[in-house]
Amino acid sequence: MVELYDEFFSMLRFSKSLYDNDMAECLVNRFGGYPLDGDLYWELAYEAIGWVFQDTHHYYNDRDELETWLFTDPVIDRFCQLCEEYEKRGGIGEGENPYRKVLEETIREYFTFSYSYGYGYDWRLSKEDRGRKCLLLFTGCEFYNQDEIFDGLIEIKYSFEETIKKLEQEFCQETRIIPLSLVTAAQWKEAA
């Protein structure tokens, strides 16, 4: 009789998620020679947190038993640059930028983990924030959903990428339109 670990179906779901997001190679390179059991599954889920964004840093505070995850990536930097340009062109503040609002909602949605507590998150995406633009995740010793973090990060990264595409498309459309105030009377006659 074959023993099924409690995490068996979670392992299948997680492995499929890695495969669907072109990270199966990371799985094979780092864990390919080991039998995947319950303990190794949690180690894999924990390590995969660092595979999504280009630059991930992890800090552990022994006294408070608090882990801090710092996620930085060129996609985050690009999003912030484009948002600043969008706000400058439109003469609006960060709070009025619909692209920022959508992305902040996405972060809230995908950093909400089921059946868990003992965590928090934040982001540094404003031009007022000091340091490099980043996402922050704080997990305490009561947090047990490391396997959900990977999926949340993937969705957040895709949202950054999609928002960047939309902003760039909007900028391309703006450059093709000539404001009517710049058209001279001679050009109006010629066009007619």
Secondary structure, 3 states (H helix, E strand, C coil): CCCCCCCHHHHHHHHHHHHHCCCHHHHHHHHCCCCCCHHHHHHHHHHHHHHCCCEEEEEEECCCCEEEEEEECHHHHHHHHHHHHHHHHHCCCHHHCHHHHHHHHHHHHHCCCCCCCCEEEEEECCCCCCCCCEEEEEEECCCCCHHHHHHHHHHHHHHHHHHHHHHHHHHHHHHHCCCHHHCCHHHHHHHC
